[in-house]
C-alpha cells in the first residue's frame, strides 16, 4: 500500500522516512534543507523542479517497499 502521496509535505516525508532522502536527491530534489520544503507539498516541489509528482511518489513508495522487505 502506498504511503507517500503527492499531497504530503516534503519536510514530512524527510522526517518520517529518512531512508528516502537519497531517492529524492537522485531525482533532482536538492532543496531538502530549504525552509520552504518544510511547508511545500511533494506535488508543488515537483512542479518547481520540473518533475512528475506521480512518478516520483511511485519511486518513493517502491523504495519504501524495498527497504521494508
Buried (B, 14 or more C-beta within 10 A) or exposed (E): EEBBBBEBBBBBBBEEBEEBEEBBEEBEBEBBEEEEBBEBBBBBBBEEBEBBBEEBBEBBBEBBEEEEE
